[in-house]
Amino acid sequence: MFNQLIELYTKGDLAQLSANILHSTAWKQHDFTAYGNMQIEKLWLKSIEQFGFLTVTERQEIQGEQFSALYIELSDQVKNEKVSIAFFFEHNNLHIKKLHCIVDTLALAKLLQQDVATIIQALPASDPLLLSQFDHQLHPKSYHATPDDITELPVSLRSTVNKWWNIWQEKQLANFDKIYHSNAIVTLAGFGKNEGFNQLRSFHLKLHNRMNRSYCQLENIAFDEAKNSVAIKWHVDGDYIDNGVIKRIRLPFISILTINEELVVKEYLQADWLALCKQYKVNYPFV
């Protein structure tokens, strides 16, 4: 399925991927969920118009038994610009049942040489979102979901992934030093690629400091033991402070980690910043 996803954008091959889509398949992109071939193909065609027929310059696959993930970077060699896309999907090894696609829309704006307001206007209308009440001053004995509750990770990945999640869920910043290799390559959507974790740690602090309350929630995990890699689908719920106005938001992420000897050596953190701005009428820049 990885090749079918890639060839959709690089060759415009709709037929190949359509054969892997069910009538009940849900394809979520830009916080909008399309159902069935007709709605999904409309999303595909718009994406091909925006960033189709480019060259894949970076690719990482997470092949799981039930859940898999793919990260690609498509580059325009003439403009010297690129856009990244992350996919997290549920499948039965033949058909895609549910897929979440996150496009780096800030990179897309640069690729298309358009301002962010133009990109925001072109995005589809977001799904209506009902956020349950959450209390960040939980009872000391209350329980937070951890990666071990989602799936049984291999020993080679388990400790590092749990410590990585503690960075976000419990804001345990000391774990950056413990689990990141000094030369780790970290790519953060909208912010580019950097060596080491300093930019990621700075982003973490800015994100949470822009909220009165915030809570990180795991959704799903896919892992590829052979490649020592894992993809985590998660989100942040929070009361975001936007020019003095508090707005209740949910920000989805897909994180893809490559781990070697219990250290993160490569990470992609993917978010769709402009879809967030459209859905919650948040001013850009977000952080």
N, C-alpha and C positions, 0 to 999 in steps of 0.2 A: 504493500500500500504506500510505502514511502516514495517509490518511483512514480506511482500514479499521481500523488500529490505534487511532486516536483514538476512532472511533465504537464500538469494542468497550467502552471504559470510560465514555464519555459517554452512550451510548444503550443499551448492552447488546446491540449487534448482533453476535451470534455467527456468523450465517449468512454475512455478507459476508466476514469474515476466514477462516472455515472453507474457503471456496472457494479461498483462496490457500495452504492447507496441504496438503502431500503426506503419504502414509502414512509416509514416511521422515523427515519433518521432526522436528528436535530443537529443543525450546523450553526454554531454561535460565532458571530464575528461583529466587532464594534458594538458589543452589548446588545445586539439584535439576534434573535434566534429564528432561523429559516427552517421550515419543515417541508419535506417532499422535494422531488426533483425540480419542479418549476421555480419555487422560491430560492432553492439552493443554487441553481444554475444562474439565476439573476445576480446573486452575490459573486459568483465566479466571474461572470462576464464583466462586472464593474471592476473587480480586482485586476483582471487581465488588461482592461483598458488603462488602469493606473500604473501597474508595475509588471505587466506581462512581457514575455519574450526577452527577459534579461538573463544574465549568466549567473549560475550558482557559484559563489566564491567561498562559501563556508557551509558546512552541513554536519549535523549530529543526529543520530538516530538512537532512540531508546526502544528496543524491541521487548515488549512484555507479553505475557500469555493472554491477558484480557485487556490491559490498558497499555498503550504505547504513546510515544511522543516523537516529534521531529522539530528540529530547528534548522532554518536555512537563512542565508543572506543572499539576496539577489543584487547584482551590481550592474550599473550602467557605466561601461568603460569610457564612453565619450564625456559624460557629465562628471565622472569620477564621484558618483554618489551611489549609495546602496540603501536597501530597506530590508529589515529582518522580519521573519514570520515564525511564530511558534505554534505548533499544533499538539493538542493533547486529546486522545480519542479512545473510546471504548469500541471493541471489535470482537468478532468471533473467528478471526483469522481469514475471513472471506468478505464480510461486510462491515462497514462502519456503522455502529449503532448511534453514537453520539460523539460530536467533535466540537472542541473549543479552539478557535483560531484567534491568536492575538497578533496584530500587526503594529509595528512601531510607527505610529502615524506622524510623529515628529520627524523621523527620517523620511517618511513619505512626502511630507511637505517640502523638504529640501530636494528630494528627487524630482518632484514635479515643478519645483521652483514657484510654489504658491505659498501665500501666507496662511497661517494656521486658521484664520477665520473662514477662509475659502474651503479648507479641508473639513472643518467642523460642519459647515453647512451641507457638504456633499455626503456626509455619513448618514446611514439609515437611522430612522427613529428608534430609540432604545426600547427594550422591553420594559413594561411597568415593573417596578421593583418594590416588594414588600419586605421591609427589614424588621425582623423580630426585635423585641426589646432585649438589650444586653446590658449587663451591669459589670463594670470594670473594677468595682470594689467588692470582689467576690469574697465569700466566706473563706477563711484560711484553709478549710478542709475540702473546698470544692475542687472539682477535677477538670483539667484541661486535656483535650485530645492531643495525643502525641503521634509521631509516625508509626510507633509500634501498634497503635490502635487501628491503623488503616491497613497495614500489610505486614507480613513477616519478611523483613529485609535480611539479606545475607549478612553474615558476621563482618565481612570486609567493608560494609557500608553503614551498618546500623548505628554505631557509636557516633560517627561523624554527622550523619543525617540528624540524629537526635540533638546533638549540640548545635547544629546549624539552625534547627527549628527553635531552639531556646533563645537564639539571638533575636528572632522576630517575635515569638509569642511572649517570652518573659523579659525581653529587652536586655538580655545578658550579653553586653557588649564585650566582656572579657573573652568570650569564646572566639572572637575574630582572631586573636593571637594564637589560639589553641588549634584551630582547624584549617586555617588558610596557609598554604605554602607562600613563602615570601615572594616568589615569582609567579603567583597565580594570575591567570588572565581572566579578568572580570569584564563582561560586556553588559552594560545597563542601558535598556531601551531609552533613547532620547539623549543619553549622556555619553555614548561611545564606549570604546574599549580602553582599559587601563591595566597596568601591572600592579599587583598587590590589592589590598582590600580598603585602602584609605578612602577612595571615592565612595565605595559602597557603604562604609561606616558613616561617612558624612551624609549620604543620602538617607540612611536609616534615621539619623538624628533629626534631619530637616523634616522628614515625613511625619514622624510622631510629634514633633514640636509644633507642627501646624494644626494639630488636633487637640481639642479639649479632652477627648477620650478616644482610645483606639484599642482594637482587639483583632488579633490575627487568628484566622480560622483555616485549618486544613480542610481540603476537599477530597483530594485523591493523590495517589502516588503510583508511578510506574518505574520499574527498575530493570536494568540490563546487567546481570551479574558478569557476563563475559566481558563487558566493556567498562566495568566498575563505574557505571553512570546511573543517575536517577533523575526523574522529572517529578516535580511537586507542583500540583495545582492548588492554589490557596488564594485567600483574599484578606483584605483589611477592611473592617467596619470602623467607622469613626465619625466624630462630630468635627468636621473640618471648618477652620476659621478662614473665611474668604472676605478680605477687606472689612473685617469687623462683624461679618454676618456668619452665623453658625449654620452649616449645611450638613445634613446627614448623608454620608456617602458610603459606597462599597466599591473598593478598587481591586479588581482581579489581577492575579499574577500567575505566570508559569515560570518556574525556576528549573534550570537544568544544570546539574552538577556532575563533574568528572572528578573522581576521588582516587588517589594513589597513596598507599601506605597511610590511610586514615587522614589524609590532608586533601583539601579541595585544591585542585590544580587548575581547574577551569570552571567558569560559571557564566551562564546566560540568565539574566533577569529580565523578563519580558512583560511590558505593560502597554496598554493603549491609552496614552495620556489625553488625546483629543476626544476620544469617545467618552472619557470621564467628564471632560469639560462640557460636552454636549448634553449628557444625561442629567447632570446636576447643576448646569448653568454656573460652573466654576470658572473663574477667570484664569487665563493662561498668563504666566507660567504657574504650574501647580506647586512646585517646590523650588 
